[in-house]
């Protein structure tokens, strides 16, 4: 699927502002300590932490190297499950469009 089509679709989605949360940095650090990703990926982990603590259903990202890949997804799910945190679904824009959204 062409990136232009996906970008046009994304522009139709509502933008929500996620409020500041003092626990985001703590959770991002816990992800590092548990081996979800290394410290050099703190921005990606902060992104995940904001989404989890804001109880978002999805993270939609083209970042398949660090976010939207099976290894990271499984590690985040494992950590969140063990720590009674909400489940987050991490997908690529193509997955959302191809499946019309993913319902758990």
TATA-V491085 format. One record per backbone hydrogen bond with DSSP energy under -0.5 kcal/mol. NH is the residue of the N-H (numbers start at 0). CO is the residue of the C=O. Records with the same first field share a line. If there is no record, write none. Layout:
BEGIN
NH: CO + CO
END
This chain:
BEGIN
4: 1
5: 1
6: 2
7: 3
8: 4
9: 5
10: 6
11: 7 + 8
12: 9
15: 13
17: 15
18: 16
23: 20
26: 22
27: 23
28: 24
29: 25
30: 26
31: 27
32: 28
33: 29
34: 31
35: 30
40: 37
41: 38
44: 40
45: 41
46: 42
47: 43
48: 44
49: 45
50: 46
51: 47
52: 48
53: 49
54: 51
55: 50
58: 88
60: 58 + 90
63: 61
66: 62
67: 62
68: 66
72: 68
73: 69
74: 70
75: 71
76: 72
77: 73
78: 74
79: 75
80: 76
81: 77
82: 78
83: 80
84: 79
88: 56
89: 87
90: 58 + 88
95: 91
96: 92
97: 93
98: 94
99: 95 + 96
100: 95
102: 100
103: 101
END
